[in-house]
Amino acid sequence: MQIGVETSKAVDARRVFVVDEDEITRAALQFMLHDEIETHELGSLDEAYAKGTDWLAPDLLLIGVSILRAGEEAIIADITARYPDIRILIVTGKEDEATAIAAIKAGAHGAIVKPLTLEAVRKKVDTILGRDGAAPLIQLGGL
């Protein structure tokens, strides 16, 4: 069943990778997004890199904060080196706010804070991809 799906978004040729160690979070995000955009859920960045070849490269990466704890700056740099035009959103809880902020300073484009809701997730994804009628958000240097 498609919940509040706009046809123009459902035929959008862009794709989202949801990369999180937490299977429940991955499944929830995939469920919230799959009606409006091609969405793939993966448990690690290695899986994402293996899947995200030239013909299946992601336009947006939703990455769990737990994956970033090893070093936000290096991980964000590696992602953007592999996918120069990618948008990155950090999926985080309030307790990991410092890690999410460090990732944004390193080049991520924003964060989605738990608890996740259908409306908030879709709105944030649409905004980041410029699908809500506005221009996509652009990361400014020197944060």
WOMO-V313935 format. One record per run of one state. SS is the DSSP state (alpha for helix, beta for strand, coil for the rest). FROM is the first residue (numbers start at 1). LEN is the number of residues. If there is no record, write none. Layout:
ss = [SS/SS]
from = [FROM/FROM]
len = [LEN/LEN]
This chain:
ss = [coil/alpha/coil/beta/coil/alpha/coil/beta/coil/alpha/coil/alpha/coil/beta/alpha/coil/alpha/coil/beta/coil/alpha/coil/beta/coil/alpha/coil]
from = [1/7/11/15/20/23/34/38/43/45/52/54/57/60/65/69/72/83/87/93/94/106/110/114/118/130]
len = [6/4/4/5/3/11/4/5/2/7/2/3/3/5/4/3/11/4/6/1/12/4/4/4/12/14]
